[in-house]
Amino acid sequence: MAGWGGFFFSLFNYKTEKYVIAENRKIGILFRIYQLAVLGYIIGWVLVVKKGYQEREEAIQSSVMTKVKGVTLTNSSESGLHLWSPEDYVIPPNGEQVFFIVTNYIETPNQRLSFCAESYKVPHGRCESDDDCAEGEAVKAGHGIKTGVCLNSTGTCEIHAWCPVEYSKRPIQPLLSEAENFTIYIKNFIRFPKFEFSKSNVLETSDDSYLKRCSFDKEKDMYCPIFRLGELIRWSGYDFQDMAAQGGSIGILIEWNCDLDKDSSECNPEYTFTRLDINLNNSVTSGYNFRFTRYYMDQNGQSFRTLYKVYGIRFDIMINGQAGKFSIVPTLIAIGSGVALLGAGAFACDMILLYMMNTSSYYREKKFEIINFKQLGLKERRNP
C-alpha cells in the first residue's frame, strides 16, 4: 500500500524542465540534422507544396452542356445515299454529359413481323430435328420465338420475329469516316460554394463570332471549348479511323485545381483524354455498339421497320477539382504540428543519452533533480 500511496501522491508533484548542456558532438549533430529535416518538411512540403495554410474544398458543383456539329454523306447498298446530320448520329441529341456519336452501322431494312429462319450465328437457334425447336420457346440471344419447325435448308429453327433477321457484316472501313472532322462543343460551369467562386471554360467575350471561328488549343486558346473529333481521339493515343470501325469509349476529364489566393485568371481547366474500353487481356471487350429501330407504316396500314446496329464513340465527361484559400485555422495546425515534431526530436535525443550511452547514469543525475520543500524549510529554520 505504501508503494501505491507514494505513486498516488507523486502525481501531485510539479515537474519542470531543466536544461542540461551535453557536450556530445554526435548527439548535437544528430539533433540539428533532425531539426533541419523537420523545418524543411514543414516549410517545403506542408506549407509550399501542399499549401497547408489553406482551407480546402473538394465538393465541386458542375454543369456540362454539349453540342456536336458536322454533316456527312454515306452510300450503302441497303439505303443508298443518306445525309447524316447531328440529329441522326448523336444519341441522345439534347447535349448531355454522356453522349454517343455514330461512326459505322449495319442496316437491315424493311423488317416485318413474319416467320423466317433464325441466324446460324446464334447457337441456341441451331437444330437437327423439330425436337430441337420447342414451340413457344424464345431463342437465347436470338431474334424471336421458335415455331417448332427445324429448317433443313439453314440448319436453324423457324422463328416468329421481325424478318429478315440481321444478317450483314460490319463494314471494315467506317461508313461515316468523315466524322473525323465533326466538332464537339463542351461547355462547363463550375462552382465552389464554400468560397462563393464560380467560373466557366468558355472565354468571356462580347464577340459573338468567337465560338464560330475558334478551335481548342492548350497553349494559344485554352478557353475555346470546341474540339475536333479526330484530334480528340488522337490526344487519347489512338487513331480515329481504326476506332471508328468498331467503336469505343472515350473519357474526357476536366480538372479545376484553383488557388483562390491568386487572381481568378490563374484558375484554369485541365483536360485529359483517355480511352476507357480497352482491355489488354481480352480484345473481345473493346469497341462499342448497340441497336435501335425506326418504324414506318405502308399504304396498307401494315407496320414495318428498319433495324440499325450502330458502332461509334461514347463520350463520358467527368468533372473533378478542388479549391484552396488562406485560413488561420489550418495555418496554426500546420505550425503546431511542426513544433510537436521538433519536440519529438529532443525527446529522442534524451532517450539516447539516458538509456543508450555509457554515461547514461551520469547524465540521468544531471538531468533529474528532486527538490524537497519540507527539508528546505527545516534547513532555513536551523540556519536563520
C-alpha positions, 0 to 999 in steps of 0.5 A: 500500500505504501508503494501505491500511496507514494505513486498516488501522491507523486502525481501531485508533484510539479515537474519542470524542465531543466536544461542540461548542456551535453557536450556530445558532438554526435548527439548535437549533430544528430539533433540539428540534422533532425531539426533541419529535416523537420523545418524543411518538411514543414516549410517545403512540403506542408506549407509550399507544396501542399499549401497547408495554410489553406482551407480546402474544398473538394465538393465541386458543383458542375454543369456540362452542356454539349453540342456536336456539329458536322454533316456527312454523306454515306452510300450503302447498298441497303439505303443508298445515299443518306445525309447524316446530320447531328440529329441522326448520329448523336444519341441522345441529341439534347447535349448531355454529359454522356453522349454517343456519336455514330461512326459505322452501322449495319442496316437491315431494312424493311423488317416485318413481323413474319416467320423466317429462319433464325441466324446460324450465328446464334447457337441456341437457334441451331437444330437437327430435328423439330425436337430441337425447336420447342414451340413457344420457346424464345431463342437465347440471344436470338431474334424471336420465338421458335415455331417448332419447325427445324429448317433443313435448308439453314440448319436453324429453327423457324422463328416468329420475329421481325424478318429478315433477321440481321444478317450483314457484316460490319463494314471494315472501313467506317461508313461515316469516316468523315466524322473525323472532322465533326466538332464537339462543343463542351461547355462547363460551369463550375462552382465552389460554394464554400468560397462563393467562386464560380467560373466557366471554360468558355472565354468571356467575350462580347464577340459573338463570332468567337465560338464560330471561328475558334478551335481548342488549343492548350497553349494559344486558346485554352478557353475555346471549348470546341474540339475536333473529333479526330484530334480528340481521339488522337490526344487519347493515343489512338487513331480515329479511323481504326476506332471508328470501325468498331467503336469505343469509349472515350473519357474526357476529364476536366480538372479545376485545381484553383488557388483562390489566393491568386487572381481568378485568371490563374484558375484554369481547366485541365483536360485529359483524354483517355480511352476507357474500353480497352482491355489488354487481356481480352480484345473481345471487350473493346469497341462499342455498339448497340441497336435501335429501330425506326418504324414506318407504316405502308399504304396498307396500314401494315407496320414495318421497320428498319433495324440499325446496329450502330458502332461509334464513340461514347463520350463520358465527361467527368468533372473533378477539382478542388479549391484552396484559400488562406485560413488561420485555422489550418495555418496554426495546425500546420505550425503546431504540428511542426513544433510537436515534431521538433519536440519529438526530436529532443525527446529522442535525443534524451532517450539516447543519452539516458538509456543508450550511452555509457554515461547514461547514469551520469547524465540521468543525475544531471538531468533529474533533480528532486527538490524537497520543500519540507527539508528546505524549510527545516534547513532555513529554520536551523540556519536563520 
